[in-house]
């Protein structure tokens, strides 16, 4: 009974959208993040085209994640109730 009441008042929990995922997607489209995402994709293409390499794209991945999370940090807490 409690579950049905919760469904009536709050809707289906599967229909809820996580604001973090929404903001991350928007931030990934920002000019600053697009630059780092392009660098990551270039690195991934370069590494995957070689059969024997010790290079990985850790630095590019961390740069992209840092830029995205920096953008998210400024926007996320405005949506938290």
PyMOL Python script that loads the backbone (N, CA, C, O; Angstrom):
from pymol import cmd

cmd.read_pdbstr("""\
ATOM      1  N   UNK A   1       0.821  -1.190   0.000  1.00  0.00           N
ATOM      2  CA  UNK A   1       0.000   0.000   0.000  1.00  0.00           C
ATOM      3  C   UNK A   1       0.868   1.258   0.000  1.00  0.00           C
ATOM      4  O   UNK A   1       0.550   2.234  -0.680  1.00  0.00           O
ATOM      5  N   UNK A   2       1.950   1.234   0.755  1.00  0.00           N
ATOM      6  CA  UNK A   2       2.825   2.403   0.807  1.00  0.00           C
ATOM      7  C   UNK A   2       3.444   2.657  -0.559  1.00  0.00           C
ATOM      8  O   UNK A   2       3.567   3.805  -0.987  1.00  0.00           O
ATOM      9  N   UNK A   3       3.833   1.583  -1.242  1.00  0.00           N
ATOM     10  CA  UNK A   3       4.442   1.740  -2.553  1.00  0.00           C
ATOM     11  C   UNK A   3       3.456   2.358  -3.541  1.00  0.00           C
ATOM     12  O   UNK A   3       3.819   3.244  -4.315  1.00  0.00           O
ATOM     13  N   UNK A   4       2.184   1.881  -3.513  1.00  0.00           N
ATOM     14  CA  UNK A   4       1.194   2.441  -4.426  1.00  0.00           C
ATOM     15  C   UNK A   4       0.947   3.915  -4.133  1.00  0.00           C
ATOM     16  O   UNK A   4       0.788   4.711  -5.058  1.00  0.00           O
ATOM     17  N   UNK A   5       0.914   4.281  -2.866  1.00  0.00           N
ATOM     18  CA  UNK A   5       0.705   5.675  -2.505  1.00  0.00           C
ATOM     19  C   UNK A   5       1.881   6.526  -2.989  1.00  0.00           C
ATOM     20  O   UNK A   5       1.696   7.642  -3.475  1.00  0.00           O
ATOM     21  N   UNK A   6       3.091   5.981  -2.848  1.00  0.00           N
ATOM     22  CA  UNK A   6       4.274   6.698  -3.295  1.00  0.00           C
ATOM     23  C   UNK A   6       4.242   6.863  -4.816  1.00  0.00           C
ATOM     24  O   UNK A   6       4.631   7.908  -5.338  1.00  0.00           O
ATOM     25  N   UNK A   7       3.784   5.844  -5.517  1.00  0.00           N
ATOM     26  CA  UNK A   7       3.682   5.922  -6.974  1.00  0.00           C
ATOM     27  C   UNK A   7       2.671   6.989  -7.390  1.00  0.00           C
ATOM     28  O   UNK A   7       2.887   7.708  -8.365  1.00  0.00           O
ATOM     29  N   UNK A   8       1.574   7.089  -6.652  1.00  0.00           N
ATOM     30  CA  UNK A   8       0.561   8.083  -6.994  1.00  0.00           C
ATOM     31  C   UNK A   8       1.047   9.505  -6.736  1.00  0.00           C
ATOM     32  O   UNK A   8       0.734  10.419  -7.499  1.00  0.00           O
ATOM     33  N   UNK A   9       1.798   9.690  -5.681  1.00  0.00           N
ATOM     34  CA  UNK A   9       2.227  11.043  -5.342  1.00  0.00           C
ATOM     35  C   UNK A   9       3.511  11.453  -6.050  1.00  0.00           C
ATOM     36  O   UNK A   9       3.695  12.637  -6.336  1.00  0.00           O
ATOM     37  N   UNK A  10       4.401  10.514  -6.341  1.00  0.00           N
ATOM     38  CA  UNK A  10       5.688  10.872  -6.911  1.00  0.00           C
ATOM     39  C   UNK A  10       5.931  10.319  -8.307  1.00  0.00           C
ATOM     40  O   UNK A  10       6.918  10.700  -8.936  1.00  0.00           O
ATOM     41  N   UNK A  11       5.103   9.462  -8.805  1.00  0.00           N
ATOM     42  CA  UNK A  11       5.296   8.877 -10.120  1.00  0.00           C
ATOM     43  C   UNK A  11       6.242   7.699 -10.086  1.00  0.00           C
ATOM     44  O   UNK A  11       6.724   7.295  -9.028  1.00  0.00           O
ATOM     45  N   UNK A  12       6.492   7.168 -11.238  1.00  0.00           N
ATOM     46  CA  UNK A  12       7.362   6.002 -11.366  1.00  0.00           C
ATOM     47  C   UNK A  12       8.815   6.419 -11.180  1.00  0.00           C
ATOM     48  O   UNK A  12       9.280   7.330 -11.865  1.00  0.00           O
ATOM     49  N   UNK A  13       9.541   5.778 -10.273  1.00  0.00           N
ATOM     50  CA  UNK A  13      10.946   6.144 -10.057  1.00  0.00           C
ATOM     51  C   UNK A  13      11.817   5.942 -11.288  1.00  0.00           C
ATOM     52  O   UNK A  13      12.846   6.601 -11.431  1.00  0.00           O
ATOM     53  N   UNK A  14      11.415   5.031 -12.186  1.00  0.00           N
ATOM     54  CA  UNK A  14      12.192   4.810 -13.407  1.00  0.00           C
ATOM     55  C   UNK A  14      12.059   5.963 -14.392  1.00  0.00           C
ATOM     56  O   UNK A  14      12.895   6.102 -15.285  1.00  0.00           O
ATOM     57  N   UNK A  15      11.026   6.798 -14.252  1.00  0.00           N
ATOM     58  CA  UNK A  15      10.819   7.922 -15.150  1.00  0.00           C
ATOM     59  C   UNK A  15      11.615   9.151 -14.744  1.00  0.00           C
ATOM     60  O   UNK A  15      11.725  10.103 -15.517  1.00  0.00           O
ATOM     61  N   UNK A  16      12.169   9.140 -13.543  1.00  0.00           N
ATOM     62  CA  UNK A  16      12.922  10.287 -13.076  1.00  0.00           C
ATOM     63  C   UNK A  16      14.250  10.375 -13.811  1.00  0.00           C
ATOM     64  O   UNK A  16      14.883   9.362 -14.108  1.00  0.00           O
ATOM     65  N   UNK A  17      14.660  11.604 -14.098  1.00  0.00           N
ATOM     66  CA  UNK A  17      15.922  11.832 -14.781  1.00  0.00           C
ATOM     67  C   UNK A  17      16.908  12.391 -13.767  1.00  0.00           C
ATOM     68  O   UNK A  17      16.610  13.352 -13.059  1.00  0.00           O
ATOM     69  N   UNK A  18      18.061  11.792 -13.707  1.00  0.00           N
ATOM     70  CA  UNK A  18      19.102  12.236 -12.792  1.00  0.00           C
ATOM     71  C   UNK A  18      19.635  13.582 -13.276  1.00  0.00           C
ATOM     72  O   UNK A  18      20.147  13.669 -14.392  1.00  0.00           O
ATOM     73  N   UNK A  19      19.527  14.633 -12.464  1.00  0.00           N
ATOM     74  CA  UNK A  19      20.005  15.946 -12.911  1.00  0.00           C
ATOM     75  C   UNK A  19      21.508  15.952 -13.187  1.00  0.00           C
ATOM     76  O   UNK A  19      21.978  16.736 -14.012  1.00  0.00           O
ATOM     77  N   UNK A  20      22.262  15.098 -12.514  1.00  0.00           N
ATOM     78  CA  UNK A  20      23.703  15.043 -12.763  1.00  0.00           C
ATOM     79  C   UNK A  20      23.985  14.606 -14.197  1.00  0.00           C
ATOM     80  O   UNK A  20      24.843  15.184 -14.864  1.00  0.00           O
ATOM     81  N   UNK A  21      23.271  13.593 -14.671  1.00  0.00           N
ATOM     82  CA  UNK A  21      23.479  13.115 -16.040  1.00  0.00           C
ATOM     83  C   UNK A  21      23.079  14.181 -17.057  1.00  0.00           C
ATOM     84  O   UNK A  21      23.750  14.344 -18.077  1.00  0.00           O
ATOM     85  N   UNK A  22      22.000  14.903 -16.793  1.00  0.00           N
ATOM     86  CA  UNK A  22      21.549  15.956 -17.701  1.00  0.00           C
ATOM     87  C   UNK A  22      22.577  17.074 -17.779  1.00  0.00           C
ATOM     88  O   UNK A  22      22.901  17.550 -18.867  1.00  0.00           O
ATOM     89  N   UNK A  23      23.087  17.491 -16.632  1.00  0.00           N
ATOM     90  CA  UNK A  23      24.061  18.574 -16.598  1.00  0.00           C
ATOM     91  C   UNK A  23      25.376  18.130 -17.223  1.00  0.00           C
ATOM     92  O   UNK A  23      26.027  18.915 -17.912  1.00  0.00           O
ATOM     93  N   UNK A  24      25.774  16.891 -16.994  1.00  0.00           N
ATOM     94  CA  UNK A  24      26.998  16.382 -17.620  1.00  0.00           C
ATOM     95  C   UNK A  24      26.883  16.432 -19.140  1.00  0.00           C
ATOM     96  O   UNK A  24      27.820  16.835 -19.830  1.00  0.00           O
ATOM     97  N   UNK A  25      25.732  16.021 -19.653  1.00  0.00           N
ATOM     98  CA  UNK A  25      25.539  16.036 -21.104  1.00  0.00           C
ATOM     99  C   UNK A  25      25.621  17.457 -21.651  1.00  0.00           C
ATOM    100  O   UNK A  25      26.207  17.677 -22.711  1.00  0.00           O
ATOM    101  N   UNK A  26      25.041  18.422 -20.941  1.00  0.00           N
ATOM    102  CA  UNK A  26      25.107  19.818 -21.380  1.00  0.00           C
ATOM    103  C   UNK A  26      26.532  20.344 -21.305  1.00  0.00           C
ATOM    104  O   UNK A  26      26.987  21.047 -22.207  1.00  0.00           O
ATOM    105  N   UNK A  27      27.232  20.005 -20.239  1.00  0.00           N
ATOM    106  CA  UNK A  27      28.601  20.484 -20.086  1.00  0.00           C
ATOM    107  C   UNK A  27      29.529  19.893 -21.136  1.00  0.00           C
ATOM    108  O   UNK A  27      30.472  20.555 -21.570  1.00  0.00           O
ATOM    109  N   UNK A  28      29.276  18.663 -21.548  1.00  0.00           N
ATOM    110  CA  UNK A  28      30.115  18.043 -22.576  1.00  0.00           C
ATOM    111  C   UNK A  28      29.989  18.775 -23.906  1.00  0.00           C
ATOM    112  O   UNK A  28      30.865  18.653 -24.762  1.00  0.00           O
ATOM    113  N   UNK A  29      28.915  19.530 -24.089  1.00  0.00           N
ATOM    114  CA  UNK A  29      28.710  20.286 -25.326  1.00  0.00           C
ATOM    115  C   UNK A  29      29.318  21.683 -25.260  1.00  0.00           C
ATOM    116  O   UNK A  29      29.351  22.392 -26.266  1.00  0.00           O
ATOM    117  N   UNK A  30      29.801  22.084 -24.080  1.00  0.00           N
ATOM    118  CA  UNK A  30      30.377  23.424 -23.951  1.00  0.00           C
ATOM    119  C   UNK A  30      31.695  23.494 -24.722  1.00  0.00           C
ATOM    120  O   UNK A  30      32.352  22.478 -24.950  1.00  0.00           O
ATOM    121  N   UNK A  31      32.062  24.699 -25.115  1.00  0.00           N
ATOM    122  CA  UNK A  31      33.251  24.892 -25.941  1.00  0.00           C
ATOM    123  C   UNK A  31      34.514  24.362 -25.262  1.00  0.00           C
ATOM    124  O   UNK A  31      35.355  23.738 -25.907  1.00  0.00           O
ATOM    125  N   UNK A  32      34.639  24.608 -23.989  1.00  0.00           N
ATOM    126  CA  UNK A  32      35.824  24.182 -23.244  1.00  0.00           C
ATOM    127  C   UNK A  32      35.929  22.651 -23.214  1.00  0.00           C
ATOM    128  O   UNK A  32      37.013  22.102 -23.410  1.00  0.00           O
ATOM    129  N   UNK A  33      34.831  21.978 -22.974  1.00  0.00           N
ATOM    130  CA  UNK A  33      34.851  20.510 -22.895  1.00  0.00           C
ATOM    131  C   UNK A  33      35.004  19.869 -24.266  1.00  0.00           C
ATOM    132  O   UNK A  33      35.635  18.820 -24.394  1.00  0.00           O
ATOM    133  N   UNK A  34      34.431  20.491 -25.293  1.00  0.00           N
ATOM    134  CA  UNK A  34      34.534  19.932 -26.642  1.00  0.00           C
ATOM    135  C   UNK A  34      35.994  19.849 -27.068  1.00  0.00           C
ATOM    136  O   UNK A  34      36.397  18.885 -27.720  1.00  0.00           O
ATOM    137  N   UNK A  35      36.783  20.844 -26.708  1.00  0.00           N
ATOM    138  CA  UNK A  35      38.213  20.844 -27.031  1.00  0.00           C
ATOM    139  C   UNK A  35      38.904  19.623 -26.422  1.00  0.00           C
ATOM    140  O   UNK A  35      39.660  18.933 -27.106  1.00  0.00           O
ATOM    141  N   UNK A  36      38.649  19.357 -25.152  1.00  0.00           N
ATOM    142  CA  UNK A  36      39.281  18.223 -24.482  1.00  0.00           C
ATOM    143  C   UNK A  36      38.735  16.891 -24.990  1.00  0.00           C
ATOM    144  O   UNK A  36      39.465  15.902 -25.056  1.00  0.00           O
ATOM    145  N   UNK A  37      37.459  16.865 -25.347  1.00  0.00           N
ATOM    146  CA  UNK A  37      36.873  15.635 -25.885  1.00  0.00           C
ATOM    147  C   UNK A  37      37.487  15.302 -27.246  1.00  0.00           C
ATOM    148  O   UNK A  37      37.735  14.135 -27.550  1.00  0.00           O
ATOM    149  N   UNK A  38      37.729  16.326 -28.060  1.00  0.00           N
ATOM    150  CA  UNK A  38      38.366  16.110 -29.357  1.00  0.00           C
ATOM    151  C   UNK A  38      39.788  15.575 -29.174  1.00  0.00           C
ATOM    152  O   UNK A  38      40.203  14.666 -29.892  1.00  0.00           O
ATOM    153  N   UNK A  39      40.535  16.135 -28.219  1.00  0.00           N
ATOM    154  CA  UNK A  39      41.892  15.644 -27.942  1.00  0.00           C
ATOM    155  C   UNK A  39      41.854  14.183 -27.500  1.00  0.00           C
ATOM    156  O   UNK A  39      42.717  13.397 -27.890  1.00  0.00           O
ATOM    157  N   UNK A  40      40.862  13.816 -26.689  1.00  0.00           N
ATOM    158  CA  UNK A  40      40.720  12.430 -26.238  1.00  0.00           C
ATOM    159  C   UNK A  40      40.411  11.509 -27.415  1.00  0.00           C
ATOM    160  O   UNK A  40      40.991  10.428 -27.520  1.00  0.00           O
ATOM    161  N   UNK A  41      39.512  11.921 -28.293  1.00  0.00           N
ATOM    162  CA  UNK A  41      39.149  11.094 -29.443  1.00  0.00           C
ATOM    163  C   UNK A  41      40.316  10.915 -30.402  1.00  0.00           C
ATOM    164  O   UNK A  41      40.499   9.834 -30.962  1.00  0.00           O
ATOM    165  N   UNK A  42      41.115  11.975 -30.600  1.00  0.00           N
ATOM    166  CA  UNK A  42      42.296  11.872 -31.456  1.00  0.00           C
ATOM    167  C   UNK A  42      43.288  10.878 -30.854  1.00  0.00           C
ATOM    168  O   UNK A  42      43.857  10.045 -31.560  1.00  0.00           O
ATOM    169  N   UNK A  43      43.482  10.978 -29.550  1.00  0.00           N
ATOM    170  CA  UNK A  43      44.394  10.057 -28.877  1.00  0.00           C
ATOM    171  C   UNK A  43      43.897   8.617 -28.986  1.00  0.00           C
ATOM    172  O   UNK A  43      44.680   7.711 -29.271  1.00  0.00           O
ATOM    173  N   UNK A  44      42.614   8.407 -28.765  1.00  0.00           N
ATOM    174  CA  UNK A  44      42.060   7.049 -28.852  1.00  0.00           C
ATOM    175  C   UNK A  44      42.215   6.480 -30.254  1.00  0.00           C
ATOM    176  O   UNK A  44      42.512   5.296 -30.414  1.00  0.00           O
ATOM    177  N   UNK A  45      42.018   7.310 -31.268  1.00  0.00           N
ATOM    178  CA  UNK A  45      42.179   6.847 -32.644  1.00  0.00           C
ATOM    179  C   UNK A  45      43.636   6.489 -32.921  1.00  0.00           C
ATOM    180  O   UNK A  45      43.923   5.484 -33.570  1.00  0.00           O
ATOM    181  N   UNK A  46      44.562   7.327 -32.419  1.00  0.00           N
ATOM    182  CA  UNK A  46      45.984   7.075 -32.625  1.00  0.00           C
ATOM    183  C   UNK A  46      46.411   5.770 -31.939  1.00  0.00           C
ATOM    184  O   UNK A  46      47.130   4.960 -32.523  1.00  0.00           O
ATOM    185  N   UNK A  47      45.964   5.580 -30.708  1.00  0.00           N
ATOM    186  CA  UNK A  47      46.352   4.384 -29.952  1.00  0.00           C
ATOM    187  C   UNK A  47      45.734   3.132 -30.560  1.00  0.00           C
ATOM    188  O   UNK A  47      46.399   2.101 -30.659  1.00  0.00           O
ATOM    189  N   UNK A  48      44.486   3.207 -30.962  1.00  0.00           N
ATOM    190  CA  UNK A  48      43.829   2.015 -31.509  1.00  0.00           C
ATOM    191  C   UNK A  48      44.341   1.661 -32.904  1.00  0.00           C
ATOM    192  O   UNK A  48      44.167   0.528 -33.354  1.00  0.00           O
ATOM    193  N   UNK A  49      44.974   2.619 -33.598  1.00  0.00           N
ATOM    194  CA  UNK A  49      45.496   2.313 -34.931  1.00  0.00           C
ATOM    195  C   UNK A  49      46.830   1.575 -34.876  1.00  0.00           C
ATOM    196  O   UNK A  49      47.273   1.018 -35.880  1.00  0.00           O
ATOM    197  N   UNK A  50      47.460   1.569 -33.727  1.00  0.00           N
ATOM    198  CA  UNK A  50      48.751   0.894 -33.577  1.00  0.00           C
ATOM    199  C   UNK A  50      48.554  -0.469 -32.911  1.00  0.00           C
ATOM    200  O   UNK A  50      47.736  -0.626 -32.004  1.00  0.00           O
ATOM    201  N   UNK A  51      49.316  -1.433 -33.380  1.00  0.00           N
ATOM    202  CA  UNK A  51      49.171  -2.772 -32.808  1.00  0.00           C
ATOM    203  C   UNK A  51      50.042  -2.969 -31.576  1.00  0.00           C
ATOM    204  O   UNK A  51      49.697  -3.750 -30.690  1.00  0.00           O
ATOM    205  N   UNK A  52      51.165  -2.267 -31.514  1.00  0.00           N
ATOM    206  CA  UNK A  52      52.073  -2.451 -30.392  1.00  0.00           C
ATOM    207  C   UNK A  52      52.481  -1.069 -29.876  1.00  0.00           C
ATOM    208  O   UNK A  52      53.361  -0.425 -30.448  1.00  0.00           O
ATOM    209  N   UNK A  53      51.852  -0.624 -28.814  1.00  0.00           N
ATOM    210  CA  UNK A  53      52.168   0.688 -28.253  1.00  0.00           C
ATOM    211  C   UNK A  53      52.024   0.651 -26.736  1.00  0.00           C
ATOM    212  O   UNK A  53      51.230  -0.117 -26.192  1.00  0.00           O
ATOM    213  N   UNK A  54      52.786   1.473 -26.080  1.00  0.00           N
ATOM    214  CA  UNK A  54      52.667   1.596 -24.625  1.00  0.00           C
ATOM    215  C   UNK A  54      51.883   2.856 -24.258  1.00  0.00           C
ATOM    216  O   UNK A  54      51.581   3.095 -23.089  1.00  0.00           O
ATOM    217  N   UNK A  55      51.562   3.654 -25.274  1.00  0.00           N
ATOM    218  CA  UNK A  55      50.815   4.884 -25.021  1.00  0.00           C
ATOM    219  C   UNK A  55      49.379   4.562 -24.647  1.00  0.00           C
ATOM    220  O   UNK A  55      48.763   3.657 -25.210  1.00  0.00           O
ATOM    221  N   UNK A  56      48.857   5.312 -23.694  1.00  0.00           N
ATOM    222  CA  UNK A  56      47.432   5.261 -23.407  1.00  0.00           C
ATOM    223  C   UNK A  56      46.934   6.708 -23.332  1.00  0.00           C
ATOM    224  O   UNK A  56      47.726   7.644 -23.438  1.00  0.00           O
ATOM    225  N   UNK A  57      45.674   6.881 -23.158  1.00  0.00           N
ATOM    226  CA  UNK A  57      45.088   8.219 -23.206  1.00  0.00           C
ATOM    227  C   UNK A  57      44.648   8.695 -21.823  1.00  0.00           C
ATOM    228  O   UNK A  57      43.661   9.420 -21.691  1.00  0.00           O
ATOM    229  N   UNK A  58      45.382   8.284 -20.809  1.00  0.00           N
ATOM    230  CA  UNK A  58      45.009   8.632 -19.442  1.00  0.00           C
ATOM    231  C   UNK A  58      45.013  10.138 -19.223  1.00  0.00           C
ATOM    232  O   UNK A  58      44.080  10.678 -18.628  1.00  0.00           O
ATOM    233  N   UNK A  59      46.048  10.822 -19.694  1.00  0.00           N
ATOM    234  CA  UNK A  59      46.135  12.268 -19.501  1.00  0.00           C
ATOM    235  C   UNK A  59      44.977  12.990 -20.181  1.00  0.00           C
ATOM    236  O   UNK A  59      44.373  13.891 -19.600  1.00  0.00           O
ATOM    237  N   UNK A  60      44.674  12.596 -21.399  1.00  0.00           N
ATOM    238  CA  UNK A  60      43.575  13.226 -22.139  1.00  0.00           C
ATOM    239  C   UNK A  60      42.235  12.948 -21.481  1.00  0.00           C
ATOM    240  O   UNK A  60      41.370  13.823 -21.432  1.00  0.00           O
ATOM    241  N   UNK A  61      42.056  11.712 -20.967  1.00  0.00           N
ATOM    242  CA  UNK A  61      40.819  11.377 -20.276  1.00  0.00           C
ATOM    243  C   UNK A  61      40.659  12.208 -19.011  1.00  0.00           C
ATOM    244  O   UNK A  61      39.584  12.749 -18.756  1.00  0.00           O
ATOM    245  N   UNK A  62      41.720  12.313 -18.218  1.00  0.00           N
ATOM    246  CA  UNK A  62      41.647  13.097 -16.986  1.00  0.00           C
ATOM    247  C   UNK A  62      41.401  14.572 -17.276  1.00  0.00           C
ATOM    248  O   UNK A  62      40.665  15.231 -16.541  1.00  0.00           O
ATOM    249  N   UNK A  63      42.008  15.100 -18.339  1.00  0.00           N
ATOM    250  CA  UNK A  63      41.778  16.499 -18.705  1.00  0.00           C
ATOM    251  C   UNK A  63      40.309  16.728 -19.065  1.00  0.00           C
ATOM    252  O   UNK A  63      39.705  17.716 -18.648  1.00  0.00           O
ATOM    253  N   UNK A  64      39.746  15.802 -19.844  1.00  0.00           N
ATOM    254  CA  UNK A  64      38.337  15.926 -20.229  1.00  0.00           C
ATOM    255  C   UNK A  64      37.414  15.827 -19.010  1.00  0.00           C
ATOM    256  O   UNK A  64      36.508  16.643 -18.845  1.00  0.00           O
ATOM    257  N   UNK A  65      37.647  14.828 -18.164  1.00  0.00           N
ATOM    258  CA  UNK A  65      36.805  14.654 -16.975  1.00  0.00           C
ATOM    259  C   UNK A  65      36.921  15.846 -16.027  1.00  0.00           C
ATOM    260  O   UNK A  65      35.931  16.260 -15.422  1.00  0.00           O
ATOM    261  N   UNK A  66      38.115  16.390 -15.898  1.00  0.00           N
ATOM    262  CA  UNK A  66      38.302  17.559 -15.042  1.00  0.00           C
ATOM    263  C   UNK A  66      37.521  18.756 -15.583  1.00  0.00           C
ATOM    264  O   UNK A  66      36.849  19.453 -14.823  1.00  0.00           O
ATOM    265  N   UNK A  67      37.607  18.999 -16.891  1.00  0.00           N
ATOM    266  CA  UNK A  67      36.882  20.125 -17.497  1.00  0.00           C
ATOM    267  C   UNK A  67      35.378  19.939 -17.348  1.00  0.00           C
ATOM    268  O   UNK A  67      34.660  20.881 -17.015  1.00  0.00           O
ATOM    269  N   UNK A  68      34.904  18.722 -17.596  1.00  0.00           N
ATOM    270  CA  UNK A  68      33.464  18.463 -17.480  1.00  0.00           C
ATOM    271  C   UNK A  68      32.988  18.615 -16.042  1.00  0.00           C
ATOM    272  O   UNK A  68      31.953  19.233 -15.793  1.00  0.00           O
ATOM    273  N   UNK A  69      33.731  18.058 -15.101  1.00  0.00           N
ATOM    274  CA  UNK A  69      33.322  18.133 -13.702  1.00  0.00           C
ATOM    275  C   UNK A  69      33.415  19.565 -13.165  1.00  0.00           C
ATOM    276  O   UNK A  69      32.636  19.948 -12.293  1.00  0.00           O
ATOM    277  N   UNK A  70      34.351  20.346 -13.674  1.00  0.00           N
ATOM    278  CA  UNK A  70      34.440  21.753 -13.274  1.00  0.00           C
ATOM    279  C   UNK A  70      33.172  22.495 -13.710  1.00  0.00           C
ATOM    280  O   UNK A  70      32.607  23.281 -12.950  1.00  0.00           O
ATOM    281  N   UNK A  71      32.742  22.234 -14.933  1.00  0.00           N
ATOM    282  CA  UNK A  71      31.503  22.844 -15.435  1.00  0.00           C
ATOM    283  C   UNK A  71      30.307  22.378 -14.612  1.00  0.00           C
ATOM    284  O   UNK A  71      29.460  23.188 -14.235  1.00  0.00           O
ATOM    285  N   UNK A  72      30.234  21.086 -14.334  1.00  0.00           N
ATOM    286  CA  UNK A  72      29.114  20.516 -13.577  1.00  0.00           C
ATOM    287  C   UNK A  72      29.053  21.095 -12.175  1.00  0.00           C
ATOM    288  O   UNK A  72      27.967  21.359 -11.659  1.00  0.00           O
ATOM    289  N   UNK A  73      30.202  21.294 -11.558  1.00  0.00           N
ATOM    290  CA  UNK A  73      30.215  21.768 -10.172  1.00  0.00           C
ATOM    291  C   UNK A  73      29.581  23.141 -10.023  1.00  0.00           C
ATOM    292  O   UNK A  73      29.036  23.466  -8.968  1.00  0.00           O
ATOM    293  N   UNK A  74      29.651  23.944 -11.070  1.00  0.00           N
ATOM    294  CA  UNK A  74      29.054  25.281 -11.006  1.00  0.00           C
ATOM    295  C   UNK A  74      27.545  25.254 -11.223  1.00  0.00           C
ATOM    296  O   UNK A  74      26.847  26.195 -10.846  1.00  0.00           O
ATOM    297  N   UNK A  75      27.039  24.181 -11.829  1.00  0.00           N
ATOM    298  CA  UNK A  75      25.619  24.142 -12.189  1.00  0.00           C
ATOM    299  C   UNK A  75      24.785  23.182 -11.359  1.00  0.00           C
ATOM    300  O   UNK A  75      23.577  23.377 -11.220  1.00  0.00           O
ATOM    301  N   UNK A  76      25.404  22.152 -10.808  1.00  0.00           N
ATOM    302  CA  UNK A  76      24.641  21.066 -10.189  1.00  0.00           C
ATOM    303  C   UNK A  76      23.856  21.506  -8.974  1.00  0.00           C
ATOM    304  O   UNK A  76      22.673  21.183  -8.865  1.00  0.00           O
ATOM    305  N   UNK A  77      24.467  22.225  -8.065  1.00  0.00           N
ATOM    306  CA  UNK A  77      23.824  22.509  -6.789  1.00  0.00           C
ATOM    307  C   UNK A  77      22.715  23.546  -6.869  1.00  0.00           C
ATOM    308  O   UNK A  77      22.010  23.784  -5.888  1.00  0.00           O
ATOM    309  N   UNK A  78      22.559  24.162  -8.036  1.00  0.00           N
ATOM    310  CA  UNK A  78      21.407  25.029  -8.233  1.00  0.00           C
ATOM    311  C   UNK A  78      20.134  24.211  -8.437  1.00  0.00           C
ATOM    312  O   UNK A  78      19.026  24.718  -8.260  1.00  0.00           O
ATOM    313  N   UNK A  79      20.304  22.928  -8.814  1.00  0.00           N
ATOM    314  CA  UNK A  79      19.165  22.050  -9.066  1.00  0.00           C
ATOM    315  C   UNK A  79      18.816  21.168  -7.887  1.00  0.00           C
ATOM    316  O   UNK A  79      17.763  20.530  -7.896  1.00  0.00           O
ATOM    317  N   UNK A  80      19.658  21.110  -6.879  1.00  0.00           N
ATOM    318  CA  UNK A  80      19.420  20.259  -5.733  1.00  0.00           C
ATOM    319  C   UNK A  80      18.456  20.962  -4.783  1.00  0.00           C
ATOM    320  O   UNK A  80      18.616  22.140  -4.463  1.00  0.00           O
ATOM    321  N   UNK A  81      17.456  20.210  -4.346  1.00  0.00           N
ATOM    322  CA  UNK A  81      16.456  20.805  -3.452  1.00  0.00           C
ATOM    323  C   UNK A  81      16.787  20.489  -2.031  1.00  0.00           C
ATOM    324  O   UNK A  81      16.065  20.900  -1.123  1.00  0.00           O
TER     325      UNK A  81
END
""", "prot")
cmd.dss("prot")
cmd.show_as("cartoon", "prot")
cmd.util.cbc("prot")
cmd.orient("prot")
